[in-house]
């Protein structure tokens, strides 16, 4: 897609929170290297009927990552477009340092930087070759080309288990 929201709240998985905060900072630093604005710190607002979980706020406090817990009246004042009149128990969780990243442009910027540093970027569908002693040594691309390497990095995020259900 073109954009992705960047937030730091991940329930009781503080390591995701740490990674998200680090990623936000990395994108800000990389913009200078890439020569283009990619991350827009616009804040992230979550709205629900329950208070944010204790693990989330505790992690934010430990990591000194700012947040605000907002009452229904505070939400209505700051974001009047949100319908809160029928929800007396609604609460907001605002992360002012969250934001939006230009996902597609970021992928292109990373690929270009990789190639400038001597890497080779190939876009294609890959089929895994048989492993040797548990190590992947090559992949076959949809073009028919076979690519061999000592190490492969699969950056699939939450789709990793869907891509490799047997691993």
Secondary structure, DSSP 8 states (H G I E B T S, - for coil): --EEEE----TT-HHHHHHHHHHHHHHHHHHHHHTS--EE---EEEEESS---HHHHHHHHHHT---EEE-HHHHHHH-TTS--TT-TT-EEEEETT-EEEEHHHHHHHHHHHHHHTT-----S-EEE---BTTB--EEEETTS-EEE-S------GGGHHHHTTT-
